[in-house]
Amino acid sequence: MFSVAPIPPSLVYLLHAPCNSCRTNHCRGCFTPLACPPSCKGPSKNSKCVVFTCCAEVRAIAIFETLGGFDRQYISQRAESDSRALLMSQAKPSSKSVGPGGTGYGTDNYGIEMFPKQYASPAATHPRSSRKTQPKTKASSTKASTNWDSVVLHAIELLIQLLPSPYTENPHGYDLLPHPSIGHILSLSQLPTLLATLLRNDSVTDWITRKEIYNVMLSLLRCMAGCELAIQCLIEQRLEMATTCGLENWIWEDGEITWKTTSTGELETLPPLYTYFKKLTTQSEAFLAGATQMLGEAADDEIDETMIEGTSLCGDIIAARDDLERAIAVLGQPSASADRDNRTDQAENTTHGRPTNNGKGRDLSADVDRAYEEACEKLCFKYVSLTEDATAGGEGLHYANFKYAPLLNQTQNSTRNPKGRLHLLKELAVTATSLPPGVWVRVDEVRNDAIKIMIAGPEGTPYAGGLFEFDCYIPLEYPNTAPQMHLRTTGGGTVRFNPNLYNCGKVCLSLLGTWPGRPEEQWSPKSTLLQVLVSIQSMILIDAPYYNEPGHGQANVKAPVSVSYNYNISAKTMEWAIVDWLQDKHCKGIWQDVIKSHFTIRHEKIRQQIIEWCKEPVPSYRQAEPYYQAPSSRSSSAVQRADLLAEFDKGFARIESWKSDGDEEE
């Protein structure tokens, strides 16, 4: 079906309707007689063949046949891929990657599922096929992957030729008034699934290796954005398929397409393709921001070539985003970013995110949570300047308020291994779109090894609503050695927030090498900074932190000792992780936008949490001077907790006047 020929002969054959009686060829779309013989092989062989430009109907049929042929091969390829994955899973013993007591993750996998499990077997979905899938060796698997990329490349190139192009210099009738079925057959085919797979791929290395695929994909996205029917496939939510027999078999009633439903019977939906594309552009921007400087430093020809190819492709992706934004605006469709900003503003302006349900309106809590996630996504990753002006007579960059400033000074004349530098850039590009809600990262634009991190305390824990800041340094030997982490939110060295978080700033985690653990829990060259951040958020900032200390037994959040521990920790969270961030001293800092967004959108939830903490009775079980907390100038009495509520209200009124980066100057 798909070959190096611009238009496959098999497709030419399908678009002609020859009459055996009069030996006349007709257009299959409108059955107009054509000036070409029954054996016509298309315009490449016969200049008089005009079947591809005859009518809108035949163009729609051509698109249908192309997508039908692609679906057949896609489903077959998926079946082979599943067979290979099954063989690998049977040969590979499973192992746990999470250790007890907050010891951290030891393994990770960023693999993208190439073929979602939504298809029946080839025999069931293709009644006319008796082909059986056989397991493949590693060599044949690699060859199959290369052949499949060739199929994808030619299929997309053919679709670009066939889709309506109303903005060309000489548009035809089918470009200006395309057949209305085009949008539907695109949505029912496996093309959106393929595009979602390519767009969700967070491996810059794979982008570069498959740059031909990604370049032709960008051309297809531009083409789809220019057609009012096709653009819906990009910007609308998609129904999730449970099983599919392929577009062609479904049309000819040789199989079924079924859709996934929720427990209540509602159809399940997937994010729009444009959402994935926006994340791809974010990764590209992150890679470009770090790669520009490296291009002039790398001394390895292989690394230089990789960097040039990577920056070129990332630049093309960003340019395609601008083209798509313009096309979407011309067609009067809201862009993904505009729609997201509208929801965020709506959440901020609706009684500061207060959930309401007065019988006439719907509960807004879900909207607030969604707006918070989208705001986190928007602010989660940035390259910024972490330096301050050097002191009078001083030289070099001055990293004030950064724990590892001495290490930066010691290594300022050292050179990171080019492969290690490239690895870090790729990893940061992945991190830019993989951070969970409530985690924000700021990378220094000059020294990419200097990183600031903010993590929000999860709901249902004594850290809820709080913001905890960390300094991170990436050693020259990275990824062979673990990053170094330091907690800055310690109340000036007076509070130990967790058995794994010391008041001196030490972060105790097996993944960082600061706590012993099983070999699979230790750092390896395959480990990532993202794993460290997820481990801190999900395994340290938990609902029963008392039990993170080895020897304290099985976690029991209702145990008196745990209740007492949480009582004290929640007071320190209010004081140092909430109220302290609402001071004007942070107004011009790197976290200004995060602080304002976090406390504005979640204002009512955080305030209600403080009220609940203030109502809590003093636990009967008290420890004189707990080992986990350094002496503090403030106790956690109920009176002083109420004072913190008043301070929170004053601080919130203060940050409302802060100007965000996107605000216009008066």
LINPESUL-V863362 format. One record per residue. N is the residue number from 1. PHI is phi in whole degrees, -180 to 180 (999 if undefined). OMEGA is omega in whole degrees, -180 to 180 (NA if undefined). Layout:
BEGIN
N:PHI:OMEGA ; N:PHI:OMEGA
END
This chain:
BEGIN
1:999:-177 ; 2:-111:-177 ; 3:-142:-179 ; 4:-71:178 ; 5:-64:180 ; 6:-54:178 ; 7:-129:-176 ; 8:-61:178 ; 9:-56:-179 ; 10:-64:179 ; 11:-73:177 ; 12:-59:-180 ; 13:-60:-176 ; 14:-71:-177 ; 15:-91:177 ; 16:-100:174 ; 17:-123:-177 ; 18:-78:175 ; 19:-100:-178 ; 20:-69:-177 ; 21:-77:-176 ; 22:-98:178 ; 23:57:179 ; 24:-114:178 ; 25:-92:179 ; 26:-129:172 ; 27:-71:-178 ; 28:-69:-179 ; 29:-79:-177 ; 30:-121:178 ; 31:62:172 ; 32:-75:177 ; 33:-60:-179 ; 34:-115:-180 ; 35:-89:178 ; 36:-144:-175 ; 37:-72:179 ; 38:-59:-180 ; 39:-92:-177 ; 40:-57:180 ; 41:-109:174 ; 42:98:-175 ; 43:-63:179 ; 44:-69:179 ; 45:-107:-176 ; 46:-135:-177 ; 47:-66:-179 ; 48:-86:-179 ; 49:-76:-179 ; 50:-121:-174 ; 51:-62:-177 ; 52:-74:-180 ; 53:-116:-174 ; 54:-74:-174 ; 55:-159:180 ; 56:-67:-178 ; 57:-66:-178 ; 58:-69:175 ; 59:-66:178 ; 60:-64:178 ; 61:-64:179 ; 62:-62:178 ; 63:-65:179 ; 64:-61:-179 ; 65:-64:179 ; 66:-64:-180 ; 67:-68:178 ; 68:-64:178 ; 69:-65:178 ; 70:-65:180 ; 71:-59:179 ; 72:-57:-177 ; 73:-71:180 ; 74:-63:-179 ; 75:-66:178 ; 76:-64:179 ; 77:-65:179 ; 78:-64:179 ; 79:-62:178 ; 80:-66:179 ; 81:-63:178 ; 82:-63:179 ; 83:-64:179 ; 84:-65:180 ; 85:-64:179 ; 86:-65:179 ; 87:-63:-180 ; 88:-67:-179 ; 89:-67:179 ; 90:-72:-179 ; 91:-86:-174 ; 92:-107:178 ; 93:-69:179 ; 94:-79:179 ; 95:-145:179 ; 96:-77:-179 ; 97:-113:-178 ; 98:-121:180 ; 99:-96:-178 ; 100:-78:172 ; 101:65:176 ; 102:73:-178 ; 103:-82:169 ; 104:98:-179 ; 105:-84:179 ; 106:-118:-179 ; 107:-133:-179 ; 108:-157:179 ; 109:-150:179 ; 110:-103:-177 ; 111:-64:177 ; 112:-97:179 ; 113:-71:-174 ; 114:-67:-177 ; 115:-130:178 ; 116:-56:-175 ; 117:-83:-177 ; 118:-131:-174 ; 119:-124:171 ; 120:-80:180 ; 121:-68:-179 ; 122:-55:-179 ; 123:-66:-178 ; 124:-79:-176 ; 125:-90:-179 ; 126:-130:-177 ; 127:-58:-176 ; 128:-91:-178 ; 129:-118:178 ; 130:-113:-177 ; 131:-69:178 ; 132:-111:-180 ; 133:-88:179 ; 134:-111:176 ; 135:-59:-177 ; 136:-117:174 ; 137:-80:-179 ; 138:-62:-179 ; 139:-65:-179 ; 140:-69:177 ; 141:-65:178 ; 142:-63:178 ; 143:-64:179 ; 144:-63:179 ; 145:-64:179 ; 146:-65:179 ; 147:-63:-180 ; 148:-66:177 ; 149:-60:178 ; 150:-65:177 ; 151:-62:-180 ; 152:-61:-178 ; 153:-60:-177 ; 154:-70:179 ; 155:-65:180 ; 156:-68:178 ; 157:-61:179 ; 158:-67:179 ; 159:-63:179 ; 160:-61:178 ; 161:-66:-171 ; 162:-93:-177 ; 163:-69:180 ; 164:-59:179 ; 165:-129:-174 ; 166:-69:-176 ; 167:-104:174 ; 168:-75:-177 ; 169:-64:-179 ; 170:-127:-179 ; 171:-69:176 ; 172:-94:180 ; 173:-62:-179 ; 174:-72:174 ; 175:-77:-177 ; 176:-82:179 ; 177:-128:-178 ; 178:-70:179 ; 179:-67:-175 ; 180:-65:-178 ; 181:-79:-171 ; 182:-59:-179 ; 183:-61:-178 ; 184:-70:-177 ; 185:-71:174 ; 186:-63:-178 ; 187:-67:-178 ; 188:-82:-180 ; 189:-84:177 ; 190:-90:178 ; 191:-61:178 ; 192:-59:178 ; 193:-66:177 ; 194:-62:-179 ; 195:-62:179 ; 196:-62:179 ; 197:-64:180 ; 198:-66:-177 ; 199:-73:-180 ; 200:-83:-179 ; 201:-66:-177 ; 202:-102:-180 ; 203:-96:178 ; 204:-63:178 ; 205:-59:180 ; 206:-68:176 ; 207:-57:-176 ; 208:-67:-180 ; 209:-60:-177 ; 210:-111:-174 ; 211:-62:178 ; 212:-64:178 ; 213:-63:-176 ; 214:-70:178 ; 215:-67:180 ; 216:-72:175 ; 217:-64:178 ; 218:-62:177 ; 219:-64:179 ; 220:-65:179 ; 221:-62:177 ; 222:-62:-180 ; 223:-64:179 ; 224:-66:-180 ; 225:-68:-179 ; 226:-86:-179 ; 227:-114:-176 ; 228:-62:179 ; 229:-79:-176 ; 230:-77:-175 ; 231:-65:179 ; 232:-61:178 ; 233:-67:-179 ; 234:-90:-168 ; 235:-106:-179 ; 236:-98:174 ; 237:-63:-177 ; 238:-108:172 ; 239:-75:-178 ; 240:-89:179 ; 241:-75:171 ; 242:-89:175 ; 243:-143:176 ; 244:-147:176 ; 245:-98:-175 ; 246:99:-175 ; 247:-60:-176 ; 248:-65:180 ; 249:-63:180 ; 250:-67:179 ; 251:-62:-179 ; 252:-87:176 ; 253:59:175 ; 254:-101:-180 ; 255:178:-176 ; 256:-128:168 ; 257:-113:179 ; 258:-117:-174 ; 259:-119:178 ; 260:-73:179 ; 261:-129:177 ; 262:-81:179 ; 263:-64:179 ; 264:-93:178 ; 265:90:179 ; 266:-81:-180 ; 267:-70:178 ; 268:-83:-178 ; 269:-121:176 ; 270:-114:179 ; 271:-62:176 ; 272:-61:177 ; 273:-59:-178 ; 274:-66:176 ; 275:-64:177 ; 276:-64:-179 ; 277:-65:178 ; 278:-62:178 ; 279:-66:178 ; 280:-62:178 ; 281:-68:177 ; 282:-64:176 ; 283:-62:-180 ; 284:-64:179 ; 285:-63:179 ; 286:-65:179 ; 287:-66:180 ; 288:-62:-178 ; 289:-60:179 ; 290:-89:-174 ; 291:-82:-176 ; 292:-56:-179 ; 293:-70:-175 ; 294:-69:-177 ; 295:-57:-179 ; 296:-86:-175 ; 297:-106:-174 ; 298:-62:-179 ; 299:-107:-179 ; 300:-98:-177 ; 301:-60:-180 ; 302:-64:179 ; 303:-67:179 ; 304:-58:-179 ; 305:-64:178 ; 306:-62:-179 ; 307:-65:-180 ; 308:-64:179 ; 309:-64:-180 ; 310:-66:-180 ; 311:-67:178 ; 312:-64:-179 ; 313:-66:179 ; 314:-63:176 ; 315:-64:178 ; 316:-65:179 ; 317:-65:180 ; 318:-67:177 ; 319:-64:178 ; 320:-64:177 ; 321:-61:179 ; 322:-62:179 ; 323:-64:-180 ; 324:-67:179 ; 325:-61:180 ; 326:-66:-179 ; 327:-64:179 ; 328:-64:179 ; 329:-66:-180 ; 330:-63:-179 ; 331:-82:177 ; 332:75:-180 ; 333:-99:178 ; 334:-71:178 ; 335:-75:-179 ; 336:-63:-179 ; 337:-69:180 ; 338:-66:179 ; 339:-65:179 ; 340:-67:180 ; 341:-64:178 ; 342:-63:180 ; 343:-67:179 ; 344:-65:178 ; 345:-62:-180 ; 346:-64:179 ; 347:-67:-180 ; 348:-69:-175 ; 349:-91:-179 ; 350:-94:180 ; 351:46:180 ; 352:56:177 ; 353:81:-178 ; 354:-74:177 ; 355:-64:179 ; 356:-131:176 ; 357:-155:-175 ; 358:-97:180 ; 359:92:-179 ; 360:-109:-179 ; 361:-121:-178 ; 362:-89:179 ; 363:-66:-175 ; 364:-91:-176 ; 365:-60:179 ; 366:-66:178 ; 367:-65:179 ; 368:-66:179 ; 369:-62:180 ; 370:-66:179 ; 371:-64:178 ; 372:-66:178 ; 373:-61:-179 ; 374:-69:177 ; 375:-67:177 ; 376:-62:179 ; 377:-61:-178 ; 378:-68:-173 ; 379:-106:-166 ; 380:-64:-172 ; 381:-142:177 ; 382:-151:166 ; 383:-93:-178 ; 384:-137:174 ; 385:-95:177 ; 386:-98:-175 ; 387:-97:170 ; 388:-122:180 ; 389:-58:179 ; 390:-63:179 ; 391:-64:-177 ; 392:-55:180 ; 393:80:-179 ; 394:-82:179 ; 395:-125:176 ; 396:78:-177 ; 397:-94:-178 ; 398:-115:-178 ; 399:-102:178 ; 400:-77:177 ; 401:57:176 ; 402:-131:-172 ; 403:-55:-172 ; 404:-100:177 ; 405:-56:177 ; 406:-59:178 ; 407:-67:177 ; 408:-64:179 ; 409:-67:-179 ; 410:-66:-174 ; 411:-105:-175 ; 412:-65:178 ; 413:-103:179 ; 414:-90:-178 ; 415:-117:176 ; 416:-76:176 ; 417:-53:-177 ; 418:-53:179 ; 419:-68:177 ; 420:-67:178 ; 421:-67:178 ; 422:-64:178 ; 423:-60:-179 ; 424:-65:180 ; 425:-63:179 ; 426:-64:-179 ; 427:-67:178 ; 428:-65:177 ; 429:-64:177 ; 430:-67:-179 ; 431:-60:-176 ; 432:-57:-178 ; 433:-121:-176 ; 434:-115:-178 ; 435:-70:177 ; 436:-72:177 ; 437:-56:-180 ; 438:92:175 ; 439:-130:-179 ; 440:-128:-176 ; 441:-130:175 ; 442:-127:-177 ; 443:-106:179 ; 444:-67:-175 ; 445:-72:178 ; 446:-101:178 ; 447:-105:-179 ; 448:-67:178 ; 449:-87:176 ; 450:-104:-173 ; 451:-135:172 ; 452:-110:-176 ; 453:-135:174 ; 454:-124:180 ; 455:-129:178 ; 456:-86:177 ; 457:-67:-179 ; 458:-66:176 ; 459:-64:180 ; 460:82:179 ; 461:-125:176 ; 462:-71:177 ; 463:-107:-172 ; 464:-56:177 ; 465:83:-178 ; 466:-81:177 ; 467:-116:-176 ; 468:-118:-175 ; 469:-99:179 ; 470:-130:168 ; 471:-100:-179 ; 472:-134:177 ; 473:-122:179 ; 474:-100:-178 ; 475:-63:179 ; 476:-62:-177 ; 477:-83:-179 ; 478:-61:12 ; 479:-94:180 ; 480:-74:174 ; 481:-123:-175 ; 482:-75:173 ; 483:-69:177 ; 484:-107:-177 ; 485:-124:179 ; 486:-139:177 ; 487:-82:179 ; 488:-95:-178 ; 489:-83:-178 ; 490:-133:-177 ; 491:61:-179 ; 492:68:179 ; 493:84:-177 ; 494:-104:-173 ; 495:-123:170 ; 496:-104:-172 ; 497:-75:-173 ; 498:-167:174 ; 499:-55:-180 ; 500:-98:180 ; 501:-124:-175 ; 502:-83:178 ; 503:-70:175 ; 504:-85:178 ; 505:102:-179 ; 506:-65:176 ; 507:-109:-174 ; 508:-94:-175 ; 509:-154:-178 ; 510:-62:-179 ; 511:-63:179 ; 512:-90:-178 ; 513:81:180 ; 514:-98:176 ; 515:-152:-180 ; 516:-70:179 ; 517:-163:178 ; 518:-64:-177 ; 519:-55:-178 ; 520:-72:179 ; 521:-94:-178 ; 522:-86:179 ; 523:-67:174 ; 524:-139:179 ; 525:-59:178 ; 526:-90:179 ; 527:-74:-176 ; 528:-138:175 ; 529:-62:180 ; 530:-59:177 ; 531:-60:-180 ; 532:-62:-177 ; 533:-66:178 ; 534:-64:179 ; 535:-64:180 ; 536:-64:-177 ; 537:-68:-171 ; 538:-99:-175 ; 539:-120:177 ; 540:-109:180 ; 541:-84:-172 ; 542:-115:-175 ; 543:-78:180 ; 544:-131:-174 ; 545:-64:-180 ; 546:-55:-175 ; 547:-85:171 ; 548:-72:177 ; 549:-80:179 ; 550:-57:178 ; 551:95:-180 ; 552:-88:174 ; 553:83:-178 ; 554:-74:-176 ; 555:-63:176 ; 556:-144:-174 ; 557:-65:-179 ; 558:-94:179 ; 559:-65:-177 ; 560:-54:-179 ; 561:-67:178 ; 562:-71:178 ; 563:-62:179 ; 564:-64:178 ; 565:-60:-179 ; 566:-64:179 ; 567:-60:180 ; 568:-70:-178 ; 569:-66:-179 ; 570:-63:178 ; 571:-64:180 ; 572:-72:174 ; 573:-63:179 ; 574:-60:-174 ; 575:-73:-170 ; 576:-106:-177 ; 577:-103:178 ; 578:-121:-174 ; 579:-62:-177 ; 580:-64:179 ; 581:-75:-178 ; 582:-93:178 ; 583:-86:-178 ; 584:-66:178 ; 585:-65:179 ; 586:-97:-173 ; 587:-61:-177 ; 588:-107:-177 ; 589:-83:-177 ; 590:-69:-178 ; 591:-100:-177 ; 592:-54:-177 ; 593:-67:179 ; 594:-68:-180 ; 595:-60:-178 ; 596:-65:-180 ; 597:-64:-177 ; 598:-61:-175 ; 599:-80:178 ; 600:-79:-177 ; 601:-68:-176 ; 602:-102:-174 ; 603:-54:-174 ; 604:-67:179 ; 605:-65:-179 ; 606:-67:180 ; 607:-63:179 ; 608:-64:178 ; 609:-64:178 ; 610:-63:178 ; 611:-60:180 ; 612:-64:178 ; 613:-64:179 ; 614:-68:-179 ; 615:-80:-175 ; 616:-62:177 ; 617:-71:177 ; 618:-64:-177 ; 619:-59:178 ; 620:-69:179 ; 621:-89:-180 ; 622:-127:174 ; 623:-101:-174 ; 624:-57:177 ; 625:-138:-171 ; 626:-53:180 ; 627:-63:-172 ; 628:-86:-175 ; 629:-137:176 ; 630:-73:178 ; 631:-54:-177 ; 632:-125:-179 ; 633:-75:-179 ; 634:-124:175 ; 635:-88:-178 ; 636:-114:179 ; 637:-69:-179 ; 638:-63:-180 ; 639:-64:-179 ; 640:-71:174 ; 641:-65:178 ; 642:-64:175 ; 643:-61:180 ; 644:-67:176 ; 645:-64:178 ; 646:-65:179 ; 647:-66:177 ; 648:-62:180 ; 649:-62:178 ; 650:-65:-179 ; 651:-66:179 ; 652:-65:177 ; 653:-61:-179 ; 654:-71:-175 ; 655:-74:177 ; 656:-63:180 ; 657:-89:179 ; 658:-68:176 ; 659:-93:176 ; 660:-79:-179 ; 661:-59:-177 ; 662:-86:-179 ; 663:-72:178 ; 664:-79:177 ; 665:-74:179 ; 666:-75:NA
END
